[in-house]
Amino acid sequence: MARAYSHDLRVRVLDAVSAGLSRRAAALRYRVGVATVIRWAAHATTTGETRAQRQGRPPGSKLDAHEAFLLALT
């Protein structure tokens, strides 16, 4: 899995978009994908957060809820 872009780059791109630059133009200026800028802007608009979301699988197992039952079987 690829690493997340730096927070500094995200902030610069989102500042450019909020200053009136189109998302497509901001993507070209900072050399990131158009869809990436669209997702960043949508996420910043809905949550107000500019940091990257955690990557990877959430901790734990799907079987954690059934732990007592499974241990009782042994």
C-alpha distances in whole Angstrom, upper triangle without the diagonal:
4,7,9,12,15,18,21,19,19,22,24,22,24,27,28,27,29,32,32,30,28,25,25,27,24,21,24,25,22,20,17,17,20,18,16,19,20,18,18,22,22,21,23,26,25,24,25,22,20,18,14,14,12,9,8,12,15,17,20,21,22,25,26,28,30,30,34,35,33,35,38,38,38
4,7,9,12,15,17,16,16,19,21,19,21,24,24,24,27,29,29,27,26,22,22,24,21,18,20,21,18,16,14,14,17,16,13,17,19,16,16,20,21,19,21,24,24,23,24,21,18,16,13,13,12,9,11,14,17,19,22,24,25,28,29,31,33,33,37,38,36,38,41,41,41
4,7,9,12,14,13,13,17,18,17,19,22,23,23,25,27,28,26,25,22,22,23,21,18,20,21,17,16,14,15,18,17,13,16,18,16,15,19,20,18,19,23,23,22,22,18,16,13,10,11,11,9,11,15,17,19,22,24,26,29,29,31,34,34,37,39,37,38,42,42,42
4,6,9,11,10,10,13,15,14,15,18,19,19,21,24,25,23,22,19,20,21,18,16,18,18,15,14,12,13,16,14,11,13,15,13,12,15,17,15,16,19,20,18,18,15,12,10,7,9,9,8,11,15,17,19,23,25,26,30,29,31,34,34,38,39,38,39,42,43,43
4,7,8,7,7,10,12,11,13,15,16,17,19,21,22,20,20,17,17,18,15,13,15,15,11,11,9,11,14,14,10,11,14,13,11,14,16,15,15,19,20,19,18,15,11,10,8,11,12,12,15,19,20,23,26,28,30,33,33,35,38,38,41,43,42,43,46,47,47
4,5,5,7,9,10,11,13,14,16,17,19,20,22,20,21,18,19,19,16,15,17,16,12,13,12,14,17,17,13,13,16,15,12,15,18,16,15,19,20,19,17,14,11,9,8,12,13,14,17,21,22,24,27,30,32,35,34,36,39,39,42,44,43,44,47,48,48
4,5,5,6,9,10,10,12,14,15,16,18,20,19,20,17,19,19,16,15,18,17,13,15,13,16,17,17,13,13,16,14,11,13,16,14,13,16,18,16,14,11,7,6,7,11,13,14,18,21,22,24,27,30,32,35,34,36,39,39,42,44,43,44,47,48,49
4,5,5,6,9,10,11,12,14,15,16,19,18,19,17,19,18,14,15,17,15,12,14,13,16,18,18,15,14,17,16,13,15,18,16,14,18,20,18,16,13,10,9,11,15,17,18,22,25,25,27,31,34,36,39,38,39,43,43,46,48,47,48,51,52,52
4,5,5,6,9,10,11,12,14,15,17,15,16,14,15,15,11,11,13,11,8,10,10,13,14,15,12,11,14,14,11,13,16,15,14,17,19,18,16,14,10,10,11,15,17,18,21,25,26,28,32,34,36,39,38,40,43,43,46,48,47,48,52,52,53
4,6,5,6,8,10,11,12,14,16,14,15,12,14,14,11,11,14,13,10,12,10,12,13,13,10,8,12,11,8,9,12,11,10,13,16,15,13,11,7,8,9,12,15,16,20,23,24,26,30,32,33,37,36,37,41,41,44,46,45,46,50,50,51
4,5,5,6,9,10,10,12,14,14,15,13,16,15,12,13,16,14,11,14,13,15,16,16,13,11,13,13,10,10,13,12,10,13,16,14,12,10,7,9,11,14,17,19,23,26,26,28,32,34,36,39,38,39,42,43,46,48,47,48,51,52,53
4,6,5,6,9,10,10,13,12,13,12,14,13,9,11,13,11,9,12,12,15,15,16,14,11,14,15,11,12,15,15,13,15,18,18,15,14,10,12,14,17,20,22,25,28,29,31,35,37,39,42,41,42,46,46,49,51,50,52,55,56,56
4,5,5,6,9,10,11,9,10,9,11,10,6,8,10,9,7,10,9,11,11,13,10,7,10,12,9,9,13,13,11,13,17,17,15,14,10,12,13,17,20,21,24,27,28,31,34,36,37,41,40,42,45,45,49,50,49,51,54,55,56
4,5,5,6,8,10,9,10,9,12,12,8,10,13,12,11,14,12,13,12,13,11,8,10,11,7,6,10,10,8,10,13,13,11,11,8,11,13,16,19,21,24,27,27,30,33,36,36,40,39,40,43,44,47,49,48,50,53,54,55
4,5,5,6,9,9,11,11,14,13,10,12,15,13,12,15,15,16,15,17,15,11,13,14,11,10,13,14,11,12,16,16,13,13,10,14,16,19,22,24,27,30,30,33,37,39,40,43,42,43,47,47,50,52,52,53,56,57,58
4,6,5,7,6,8,9,11,9,7,10,12,10,10,13,13,15,14,16,14,11,13,15,12,11,14,15,13,14,18,18,16,16,13,16,18,21,24,25,29,32,32,35,39,41,42,45,44,45,49,50,53,54,54,55,58,59,60
4,5,5,5,6,6,9,9,7,10,12,11,11,14,13,14,12,14,13,9,10,12,10,8,11,13,11,11,15,16,14,15,13,16,17,20,23,25,28,31,31,34,38,39,40,43,43,44,47,48,51,52,52,54,57,57,59
4,5,7,9,9,13,12,10,13,16,14,15,18,17,17,15,17,15,12,12,14,12,9,12,13,10,10,14,15,13,14,13,16,18,21,24,26,29,32,32,35,38,40,41,44,43,44,47,48,51,53,53,54,57,58,59
4,6,9,11,14,12,10,14,16,14,15,18,18,19,17,19,18,14,15,17,15,12,15,17,14,14,18,19,16,17,16,19,21,24,27,29,32,35,35,38,41,44,44,48,47,47,51,52,55,56,56,58,60,61,63
4,6,9,11,10,10,13,15,13,15,18,18,18,16,18,17,14,14,17,15,12,15,17,15,14,18,20,18,19,18,21,22,25,29,30,33,36,36,39,43,44,45,48,48,48,52,53,56,57,57,59,61,62,63
4,6,8,6,6,10,11,10,12,14,14,15,13,15,15,11,12,16,14,12,15,17,16,15,19,21,19,20,17,20,21,24,28,28,32,34,35,38,42,43,44,48,47,48,51,52,55,56,56,58,61,61,63
4,5,5,6,9,10,10,12,14,13,13,10,12,13,10,10,13,13,11,13,16,15,15,18,20,19,20,18,21,21,23,27,27,30,33,34,37,40,42,42,46,46,46,49,51,54,55,54,57,59,60,61
4,5,5,6,9,10,11,12,10,10,7,9,9,6,6,10,10,8,11,13,13,13,16,18,17,17,15,18,18,20,23,24,27,29,30,34,37,38,39,42,42,43,46,47,51,51,51,53,56,56,57
4,5,5,6,9,10,10,10,8,5,9,10,8,8,12,12,11,14,16,16,17,20,21,21,21,18,21,20,22,25,25,28,31,32,35,39,40,40,44,44,45,48,49,52,53,52,55,57,57,59
4,5,5,6,9,10,10,10,9,12,12,10,11,15,14,13,16,18,18,18,22,23,22,22,19,21,21,24,27,27,30,33,34,38,41,42,43,46,47,47,50,52,55,56,55,57,60,60,61
4,5,5,6,8,8,9,8,11,11,8,10,13,12,11,14,16,15,16,19,21,19,19,16,18,18,21,24,24,27,30,32,35,38,40,40,44,44,45,48,49,52,53,53,55,58,58,59
4,6,5,6,5,6,5,9,8,6,9,12,11,11,14,16,16,17,20,21,20,19,16,18,17,20,22,22,25,28,30,33,36,38,38,42,42,43,46,47,51,51,51,53,55,56,57
4,6,5,7,8,8,11,11,10,13,15,15,15,18,20,19,21,24,25,24,23,20,21,20,23,26,25,28,31,33,36,39,41,42,45,45,47,49,50,54,55,54,56,59,59,60
4,6,8,10,11,14,13,11,14,17,15,15,19,20,19,21,24,25,23,22,19,20,20,23,26,26,29,32,34,37,40,42,43,46,46,48,51,52,55,56,55,57,60,60,61
4,6,9,10,13,11,10,13,15,13,14,18,18,18,20,23,23,21,20,16,17,17,20,23,22,26,29,31,33,37,39,40,43,43,45,48,48,52,53,52,54,57,57,58
4,7,9,12,10,10,14,15,14,16,19,19,19,22,24,24,23,22,18,19,18,21,23,22,25,28,30,33,36,38,39,43,43,44,47,48,51,52,51,53,56,56,57
4,7,9,7,7,11,12,11,13,16,16,17,19,21,22,21,19,16,16,15,17,20,19,21,25,27,30,33,35,35,39,39,41,43,44,48,49,48,49,52,53,53
4,5,5,7,9,10,11,12,14,15,17,18,20,21,21,20,17,17,15,17,20,19,21,24,26,29,33,34,34,38,38,40,42,43,47,47,46,48,51,51,52
4,5,5,6,9,10,11,12,14,15,17,18,20,20,19,17,18,17,18,21,20,23,26,27,31,34,35,35,39,39,40,43,44,48,48,47,50,52,52,54
4,5,5,6,9,10,10,12,14,15,16,18,19,18,16,17,15,16,19,18,20,23,24,28,31,32,32,35,36,37,39,41,44,45,44,46,49,49,50
4,5,5,6,9,10,11,12,14,15,16,17,15,13,13,12,13,16,15,18,21,22,26,29,30,30,34,34,35,38,39,43,44,43,45,48,48,49
4,5,5,6,8,10,10,12,14,15,15,14,12,13,12,14,18,18,21,23,25,28,31,33,33,37,37,38,41,42,45,46,45,47,50,51,52
4,6,5,6,9,10,10,12,14,14,14,13,15,14,15,18,19,21,24,25,28,31,32,32,36,36,37,40,41,44,45,45,47,50,50,51
4,5,5,6,8,10,11,12,13,12,11,12,11,12,15,15,18,20,21,24,27,29,29,32,32,33,36,37,41,41,41,43,46,46,48
4,6,5,6,9,10,11,10,9,7,9,9,10,14,15,18,20,21,24,28,29,30,33,33,34,37,38,41,42,42,44,47,47,48
4,5,5,6,9,10,9,10,9,11,12,13,17,18,22,24,24,27,30,32,32,36,36,36,39,41,44,45,45,46,49,50,51
4,5,5,6,8,9,10,10,13,13,13,17,18,21,23,23,26,29,30,30,34,33,34,37,38,41,42,42,44,47,47,49
4,5,5,6,7,7,8,10,10,10,13,15,18,20,20,23,26,27,27,31,30,31,34,36,38,40,40,41,44,45,46
4,6,5,5,5,6,9,10,11,15,17,21,22,22,25,28,30,30,34,33,33,37,38,41,42,42,44,46,47,49
4,6,6,8,9,13,14,15,18,20,23,25,24,27,30,32,32,35,35,35,38,40,42,43,44,46,48,49,51
4,6,8,11,13,14,14,17,19,22,23,22,25,28,29,29,32,32,31,35,36,39,40,41,43,45,46,48
4,5,9,11,12,11,15,17,20,21,20,23,25,27,28,31,30,30,33,35,37,38,39,41,43,44,46
4,7,10,12,13,16,19,22,23,22,25,28,30,31,34,32,33,36,37,40,42,42,43,46,47,49
4,6,8,9,13,16,19,21,20,22,25,28,29,32,30,31,35,35,38,40,40,41,44,45,46
4,7,9,12,15,18,21,20,23,26,29,30,33,32,33,36,37,40,42,41,43,46,47,48
4,6,9,12,15,18,18,20,23,26,27,31,29,31,34,34,37,39,39,40,43,44,45
4,6,8,12,15,15,18,21,24,25,28,27,29,32,32,36,37,37,38,41,42,43
4,6,10,12,12,14,18,20,21,25,24,25,28,29,32,34,33,34,37,38,39
4,7,9,9,11,15,17,19,22,21,23,26,26,29,31,30,32,35,35,36
4,7,9,11,15,16,18,21,21,23,26,26,30,31,30,31,34,35,35
4,6,9,12,13,15,18,18,21,23,23,27,28,26,28,31,31,32
4,6,9,10,11,15,15,17,19,20,23,24,23,25,28,28,29
4,7,9,10,13,13,15,17,18,21,22,22,23,26,27,28
4,7,10,12,11,13,16,15,19,21,19,20,24,25,25
4,7,8,7,10,12,12,15,17,16,17,20,21,21
4,5,5,8,10,10,14,15,13,15,18,18,19
4,6,7,8,10,13,13,12,15,17,18,19
4,5,5,6,10,10,9,11,14,14,15
4,5,5,9,10,10,11,14,15,16
4,6,8,9,10,12,13,15,17
4,6,5,6,9,10,11,13
4,5,5,6,9,10,12
4,6,5,6,9,11
4,5,5,7,9
4,5,5,7
4,5,6
4,5
4
